[in-house]
Amino acid sequence: MQNFKPKKNRNPYLRFLMVLGGILSVTLGVIGIALPILPTTPFFLLAAFLFVRSSTRLYRWLLTHRIFGSYIRNYIHNRSISKGVKIFTLGLLWATILLSVYLTNHIPWVQILLILIALGVSIHIISLNTTPKEYDDRNDPNSVNQY
């Protein structure tokens, strides 16, 4: 991962669109933290993909952000998330899904769809590697220092 040097797009219009798309992706990812219907991780990964090709400053900001930077770095480098993030994500997911199922009690197909979505997301989250508790990505040469 340390040798990864993507080429920045030289077309200023395309770079502008990529920055705009990255900002939109971060916004949707942040909203997805509170609304489990929106998938947070894919939006953050899309933002990283767009920023790395358009804006070094925004890419560095995203990966060193004090709240979700280590989460994104761990996912990109190790395809892992911490145990606490897994527990928090699954708890929030099921709390909001069950509330939504309760509120849509007259629409059975919506309830079934919500439960199936929650099961799929839960399986994905559980299948991710768990970041070791002692792992500190600040000491990883492929991590923060690279950005």
C-alpha positions as CSV (number, residue, x, y, z in Angstrom):
1,M,0.0,0.0,0.0
2,Q,2.9,2.3,0.6
3,N,3.9,2.4,-3.1
4,F,0.4,3.3,-4.1
5,K,0.6,6.6,-6.0
6,P,-2.6,7.2,-8.0
7,K,-2.4,9.7,-10.9
8,K,-4.3,12.9,-10.3
9,N,-6.6,13.8,-13.1
10,R,-5.3,16.9,-15.0
11,N,-8.6,17.9,-16.4
12,P,-9.8,20.8,-14.1
13,Y,-13.5,20.2,-14.8
14,L,-13.3,16.5,-14.0
15,R,-11.3,17.2,-10.9
16,F,-14.0,19.7,-9.8
17,L,-16.7,17.0,-10.4
18,M,-14.6,14.5,-8.4
19,V,-14.2,16.9,-5.5
20,L,-17.9,17.6,-5.6
21,G,-18.7,13.9,-5.7
22,G,-16.3,13.3,-2.8
23,I,-17.9,16.0,-0.7
24,L,-21.4,14.6,-1.4
25,S,-20.1,11.1,-0.5
26,V,-18.7,12.3,2.8
27,T,-22.0,14.1,3.5
28,L,-24.1,11.0,2.8
29,G,-21.6,8.9,4.8
30,V,-22.0,11.2,7.9
31,I,-25.8,11.1,7.5
32,G,-25.5,7.3,7.2
33,I,-24.0,7.2,10.7
34,A,-27.4,8.2,12.1
35,L,-29.6,6.5,9.5
36,P,-28.7,2.8,9.0
37,I,-30.6,2.8,5.7
38,L,-27.6,4.8,4.2
39,P,-24.4,2.7,4.1
40,T,-21.7,4.8,5.7
41,T,-18.6,2.8,4.7
42,P,-19.2,2.7,0.9
43,F,-19.8,6.5,0.9
44,F,-16.5,7.1,2.8
45,L,-14.6,4.7,0.5
46,L,-16.1,6.4,-2.6
47,A,-15.0,9.8,-1.2
48,A,-11.5,8.5,-0.6
49,F,-11.4,7.1,-4.2
50,L,-12.5,10.4,-5.6
51,F,-10.3,12.6,-3.4
52,V,-7.1,10.6,-4.0
53,R,-7.6,11.3,-7.7
54,S,-8.6,15.0,-7.4
55,S,-7.4,16.6,-4.1
56,T,-4.5,15.6,-2.0
57,R,-5.6,18.0,0.7
58,L,-9.1,16.5,1.0
59,Y,-7.8,13.0,0.8
60,R,-5.4,13.7,3.7
61,W,-8.2,15.5,5.6
62,L,-10.5,12.4,5.2
63,L,-7.9,9.9,6.3
64,T,-6.7,11.9,9.2
65,H,-10.1,13.1,10.5
66,R,-10.2,12.7,14.3
67,I,-13.6,11.0,14.3
68,F,-13.7,8.7,11.3
69,G,-10.2,8.8,9.9
70,S,-8.9,5.7,11.7
71,Y,-12.1,3.8,10.8
72,I,-11.5,4.5,7.1
73,R,-7.8,3.8,7.2
74,N,-8.4,0.4,9.0
75,Y,-11.0,-0.5,6.4
76,I,-8.8,0.5,3.4
77,H,-5.6,-1.1,4.7
78,N,-6.8,-4.1,6.8
79,R,-10.5,-4.5,5.7
80,S,-11.3,-4.4,9.4
81,I,-13.2,-2.4,12.0
82,S,-12.9,-2.3,15.8
83,K,-15.0,-4.5,18.0
84,G,-16.6,-1.3,19.6
85,V,-17.5,0.0,16.1
86,K,-19.1,-3.3,15.3
87,I,-21.2,-3.4,18.5
88,F,-22.2,0.2,18.1
89,T,-23.1,-0.2,14.4
90,L,-25.1,-3.4,14.9
91,G,-26.9,-1.9,18.0
92,L,-27.9,1.3,16.2
93,L,-28.8,-0.6,13.0
94,W,-31.2,-3.0,14.8
95,A,-32.7,-0.3,17.0
96,T,-33.6,1.9,14.1
97,I,-34.7,-1.1,11.9
98,L,-37.0,-2.4,14.7
99,L,-38.4,1.1,15.2
100,S,-39.1,1.3,11.5
101,V,-40.7,-2.1,11.5
102,Y,-42.9,-1.0,14.4
103,L,-43.9,2.2,12.6
104,T,-44.8,0.4,9.4
105,N,-47.0,-2.2,11.1
106,H,-49.6,-2.0,8.3
107,I,-47.2,-2.6,5.4
108,P,-45.9,-6.2,5.8
109,W,-43.7,-6.1,2.6
110,V,-41.8,-3.1,3.9
111,Q,-41.3,-4.8,7.3
112,I,-39.9,-7.9,5.5
113,L,-37.7,-5.8,3.3
114,L,-36.3,-3.8,6.3
115,I,-35.5,-7.1,8.2
116,L,-33.8,-8.5,5.1
117,I,-31.7,-5.4,4.7
118,A,-30.7,-5.4,8.3
119,L,-29.7,-9.1,8.1
120,G,-27.6,-8.5,5.0
121,V,-25.8,-5.5,6.6
122,S,-25.3,-7.4,9.9
123,I,-23.8,-10.4,8.0
124,H,-21.4,-8.0,6.2
125,I,-20.4,-6.2,9.4
126,I,-19.8,-9.4,11.3
127,S,-17.8,-10.9,8.4
128,L,-15.3,-8.0,8.5
129,N,-12.1,-8.6,10.4
130,T,-11.9,-7.2,13.8
131,T,-9.1,-4.7,14.4
132,P,-6.9,-6.0,17.2
133,K,-7.3,-4.0,20.4
134,E,-3.6,-3.3,20.6
135,Y,-3.4,-2.1,17.0
136,D,-2.6,1.6,16.6
137,D,-2.5,2.6,13.0
138,R,-0.5,5.7,13.8
139,N,2.6,3.4,14.1
140,D,1.8,1.7,10.8
141,P,4.1,3.0,8.0
142,N,1.3,2.4,5.5
143,S,-1.1,4.6,7.5
144,V,-1.2,8.2,8.7
145,N,2.4,8.9,7.8
146,Q,1.7,8.1,4.2
147,Y,-0.9,10.9,4.0
